Amino acid sequence: MSSIELKNIHNRMHEELTLDYKDPNNVRFLKFDEIDHKEVMKDFIKFGGIYDKEIRKQLFNALRYHYYVEPFLAKLKELNLYDDFIAHSSDYYNSVFSGWLEENEVELT
């Protein structure tokens, strides 16, 4: 079985397991494609304090792939920038999560 066939099977299984409605006991969290991860990564490159033109070029090149997350994270780790990215992007992801909690009237106790 090819890797493409395995990916297709994985995607179909994921879609079948995804909750598309609210019920009293479960609230569907945001799907991966409902969050603009690529824009967060671009924002880090532009405004995260990376001034070296070559490093910025390497990071932007990692975002050129269709499946860009793994290459981008690998490049961050290679360049020892992963912790900086986490610090930079955590505010965005926290605000997405807070918005989801409010929108779905979820209270954490």
C-alpha positions as CSV (number, residue, x, y, z in Angstrom):
1,M,0.0,0.0,0.0
2,S,1.4,3.4,-0.9
3,S,1.8,6.3,1.4
4,I,-0.8,8.2,-0.5
5,E,-3.4,5.4,0.0
6,L,-2.5,5.3,3.7
7,K,-3.0,9.1,4.0
8,N,-6.4,8.8,2.3
9,I,-7.5,6.1,4.7
10,H,-6.3,8.1,7.6
11,N,-8.2,11.2,6.3
12,R,-11.4,9.2,5.8
13,M,-11.1,7.7,9.3
14,H,-10.5,11.1,10.8
15,E,-13.5,12.6,9.0
16,E,-15.7,9.8,10.3
17,L,-14.6,10.4,13.9
18,T,-15.1,14.1,13.8
19,L,-18.0,15.4,15.7
20,D,-20.0,17.8,13.4
21,Y,-22.7,18.8,15.9
22,K,-23.1,19.8,19.5
23,D,-24.6,17.4,22.0
24,P,-25.0,17.8,25.8
25,N,-21.8,15.9,26.5
26,N,-19.5,16.9,23.7
27,V,-18.5,20.0,21.8
28,R,-16.5,19.7,18.6
29,F,-13.2,21.5,18.8
30,L,-11.8,23.4,15.9
31,K,-10.5,21.3,13.0
32,F,-6.9,21.8,11.9
33,D,-7.9,23.7,8.8
34,E,-10.1,26.1,10.8
35,I,-7.0,27.7,12.3
36,D,-4.6,29.6,10.1
37,H,-1.4,27.9,11.2
38,K,0.5,29.0,8.2
39,E,-0.3,32.7,8.9
40,V,1.0,32.2,12.5
41,M,4.2,30.8,11.1
42,K,4.6,33.6,8.6
43,D,4.0,36.1,11.4
44,F,6.8,34.5,13.4
45,I,9.2,34.8,10.5
46,K,8.3,38.5,9.9
47,F,7.9,39.8,13.4
48,G,9.5,37.2,15.7
49,G,12.9,38.9,15.8
50,I,14.6,36.9,13.0
51,Y,16.8,39.4,11.3
52,D,19.1,37.1,9.4
53,K,18.0,37.1,5.8
54,E,19.2,33.5,5.1
55,I,17.4,32.1,8.1
56,R,14.2,33.9,7.1
57,K,14.6,32.4,3.6
58,Q,15.0,28.9,4.9
59,L,11.9,29.2,7.1
60,F,9.8,30.6,4.2
61,N,11.0,27.8,2.0
62,A,9.8,25.3,4.5
63,L,6.3,26.8,4.2
64,R,6.2,26.2,0.5
65,Y,5.2,22.5,0.9
66,H,1.6,21.4,0.8
67,Y,2.2,19.7,4.1
68,Y,4.2,22.5,5.7
69,V,3.9,21.9,9.4
70,E,6.5,19.1,9.8
71,P,9.2,20.7,7.6
72,F,8.7,24.1,9.3
73,L,9.0,22.6,12.8
74,A,12.0,20.6,11.7
75,K,13.7,23.7,10.4
76,L,12.9,25.6,13.6
77,K,14.5,22.8,15.6
78,E,17.5,22.7,13.3
79,L,18.0,26.5,13.7
80,N,17.4,26.3,17.4
81,L,14.3,28.6,17.1
82,Y,11.6,26.2,18.2
83,D,11.3,27.6,21.7
84,D,11.1,31.1,20.3
85,F,8.3,30.1,18.0
86,I,6.4,28.5,20.8
87,A,6.7,31.7,22.9
88,H,5.7,33.9,20.0
89,S,2.7,31.8,18.9
90,S,1.3,30.9,22.3
91,D,-0.7,34.1,22.6
92,Y,-2.5,33.4,19.3
93,Y,-3.3,29.8,20.1
94,N,-4.4,30.8,23.6
95,S,-6.8,33.4,22.1
96,V,-8.2,30.9,19.7
97,F,-8.8,28.5,22.5
98,S,-10.4,31.2,24.7
99,G,-12.7,32.2,21.8
100,W,-13.7,28.6,21.3
101,L,-14.5,28.3,25.0
102,E,-16.6,31.4,25.0
103,E,-18.4,30.6,21.7
104,N,-19.4,27.1,23.0
105,E,-20.1,28.3,26.5
106,V,-17.6,25.9,28.0
107,E,-16.4,26.6,31.5
108,L,-13.3,24.9,32.8
109,T,-13.5,23.9,36.5
